[in-house]
Amino acid sequence: MDTGELLTRGSIWLALGCYFAAAGVTLTKGRDGAVRWLWTVGCAAYLAHVVAAFHFFHDWSHAAAYAETARQTAELTRWNWGGGIYINHLFTLVWTADALWWWLKPDGYAKRPQWMEASIHSFFVFMIFNGAVVFGHGPVRWFGVAGLGVLGVVWWRGWHRNSSH
């Protein structure tokens, strides 16, 4: 594995690990300073992943990234569509804005509506499922399955415990 591949893969592994840890702690204990740091480090690792992918794999060409997204989508679905790259851009924007909000306006962040929190995490789970499980290969696929499975169990136990009161 060359340096570019190592940086690209390593940064997404770190981002996934931080997301799973932050979401898991939030679901079991709520948000605290440690979770904010996990969330922020995960976001920074994801941003490093995007930079590494564009630098080492797409030569800073959005057209090349779009074409590669279309190729991978066609390989899996037979639908030659690269628009998923724009969903990835939205994901980048959402995670970055969310992390910045938590640091810049922590009181407002803590008071945000539950539907917003649920929407963000639902979007993240959708993206992680697609990126790691559907389009991922090898160990990252199984890490994604395991991480999402553990989060699902933690969420279900918390929901079940709260709904039985």
C-alpha positions as CSV (number, residue, x, y, z in Angstrom):
1,M,0.0,0.0,0.0
2,D,1.5,3.3,-1.0
3,T,1.5,6.5,1.1
4,G,-1.6,8.0,-0.7
5,E,-3.7,4.9,-0.2
6,L,-2.5,4.6,3.4
7,L,-3.5,8.2,4.2
8,T,-6.8,8.0,2.4
9,R,-7.8,4.7,4.0
10,G,-6.3,5.5,7.4
11,S,-8.1,8.8,7.7
12,I,-11.5,7.3,6.9
13,W,-10.9,4.5,9.4
14,L,-10.2,7.2,12.1
15,A,-13.2,9.2,11.1
16,L,-15.4,6.1,11.3
17,G,-14.0,5.1,14.7
18,C,-14.5,8.5,16.1
19,Y,-18.1,8.7,14.7
20,F,-19.0,5.3,16.2
21,A,-17.4,6.2,19.6
22,A,-19.1,9.6,19.7
23,A,-22.5,8.3,18.7
24,G,-22.2,5.4,21.1
25,V,-21.3,7.5,24.1
26,T,-24.0,10.0,23.2
27,L,-26.6,7.3,23.1
28,T,-25.6,5.8,26.4
29,K,-24.4,8.8,28.5
30,G,-25.3,11.9,26.6
31,R,-22.9,14.6,25.2
32,D,-19.9,15.9,27.1
33,G,-16.5,17.4,26.4
34,A,-15.0,14.0,25.4
35,V,-17.7,13.4,22.9
36,R,-17.2,16.9,21.4
37,W,-13.5,16.1,20.9
38,L,-14.3,12.7,19.4
39,W,-16.8,14.4,17.0
40,T,-14.3,17.0,16.1
41,V,-11.4,14.6,15.5
42,G,-13.7,12.5,13.5
43,C,-14.7,15.5,11.3
44,A,-11.1,16.5,10.9
45,A,-10.1,12.9,9.9
46,Y,-13.0,12.9,7.4
47,L,-11.8,16.2,5.9
48,A,-8.3,14.7,5.7
49,H,-9.8,11.7,3.9
50,V,-11.5,14.0,1.3
51,V,-8.3,16.0,0.8
52,A,-6.2,12.7,0.4
53,A,-8.8,11.2,-2.0
54,F,-8.8,14.3,-4.2
55,H,-5.0,14.6,-4.1
56,F,-3.9,11.0,-4.5
57,F,-6.8,9.5,-6.5
58,H,-8.5,12.3,-8.5
59,D,-5.6,14.8,-9.1
60,W,-7.7,17.6,-7.7
61,S,-10.2,17.1,-10.5
62,H,-13.9,17.2,-9.6
63,A,-14.7,15.7,-13.1
64,A,-12.4,12.8,-12.3
65,A,-14.1,12.3,-8.9
66,Y,-17.5,12.4,-10.5
67,A,-16.4,9.9,-13.2
68,E,-15.0,7.5,-10.6
69,T,-18.2,7.8,-8.5
70,A,-20.2,7.1,-11.7
71,R,-18.0,4.1,-12.5
72,Q,-18.4,2.6,-9.0
73,T,-22.1,3.2,-9.0
74,A,-22.5,1.6,-12.5
75,E,-20.4,-1.4,-11.4
76,L,-22.7,-2.0,-8.4
77,T,-26.1,-0.9,-9.8
78,R,-25.7,-0.7,-13.6
79,W,-26.7,3.0,-13.3
80,N,-24.0,5.2,-14.6
81,W,-24.5,8.2,-12.3
82,G,-21.9,10.2,-10.5
83,G,-24.2,12.4,-8.6
84,G,-23.4,10.6,-5.4
85,I,-20.3,12.9,-5.2
86,Y,-22.7,15.8,-4.4
87,I,-24.3,13.8,-1.6
88,N,-20.7,13.3,-0.3
89,H,-20.2,17.1,-0.5
90,L,-23.4,17.6,1.5
91,F,-22.1,15.1,4.1
92,T,-18.8,17.1,4.3
93,L,-20.8,20.3,4.8
94,V,-23.1,18.9,7.5
95,W,-20.4,17.3,9.6
96,T,-18.2,20.4,9.4
97,A,-21.0,22.8,10.2
98,D,-22.2,20.6,13.1
99,A,-18.7,20.4,14.6
100,L,-18.2,24.1,14.3
101,W,-21.6,24.8,15.8
102,W,-20.8,22.7,18.8
103,W,-17.6,24.7,19.4
104,L,-18.9,28.2,18.6
105,K,-22.3,28.0,20.2
106,P,-22.3,25.1,22.6
107,D,-25.5,26.4,24.5
108,G,-27.5,26.6,21.3
109,Y,-26.1,23.3,20.1
110,A,-27.2,21.6,23.4
111,K,-30.7,23.0,23.0
112,R,-31.3,22.1,19.3
113,P,-34.4,20.1,18.6
114,Q,-34.3,16.3,18.9
115,W,-35.5,16.0,15.3
116,M,-32.4,17.8,14.1
117,E,-30.1,15.5,16.1
118,A,-32.0,12.4,14.7
119,S,-31.9,13.8,11.2
120,I,-28.1,14.3,11.3
121,H,-27.4,10.9,12.7
122,S,-29.8,9.2,10.3
123,F,-28.0,10.9,7.4
124,F,-24.6,9.8,8.8
125,V,-25.8,6.2,9.2
126,F,-27.1,6.3,5.6
127,M,-23.7,7.6,4.4
128,I,-21.6,5.2,6.4
129,F,-23.8,2.3,5.3
130,N,-23.3,3.2,1.7
131,G,-19.7,4.2,1.9
132,A,-18.4,1.4,4.1
133,V,-20.8,-1.4,3.6
134,V,-22.3,-1.1,0.1
135,F,-19.4,0.4,-1.7
136,G,-16.6,-0.7,0.7
137,H,-14.5,-3.7,0.3
138,G,-12.6,-5.9,2.7
139,P,-12.0,-5.0,6.3
140,V,-13.7,-1.5,6.1
141,R,-17.0,-3.3,5.1
142,W,-16.9,-5.5,8.2
143,F,-15.9,-2.6,10.4
144,G,-18.9,-0.6,9.0
145,V,-21.2,-3.6,9.6
146,A,-19.9,-4.1,13.2
147,G,-20.0,-0.4,14.1
148,L,-23.5,0.2,12.7
149,G,-24.6,-3.1,14.3
150,V,-23.3,-2.0,17.7
151,L,-24.9,1.5,17.4
152,G,-28.2,-0.2,16.4
153,V,-28.2,-2.4,19.5
154,V,-27.2,0.6,21.8
155,W,-29.9,2.7,20.2
156,W,-32.6,-0.1,20.5
157,R,-31.7,-0.8,24.1
158,G,-31.9,2.9,25.0
159,W,-35.2,3.3,23.1
160,H,-36.7,0.2,24.6
161,R,-35.6,1.2,28.1
162,N,-37.1,4.7,27.7
163,S,-40.3,3.5,26.2
164,S,-41.0,1.0,28.9
165,H,-41.3,3.7,31.6
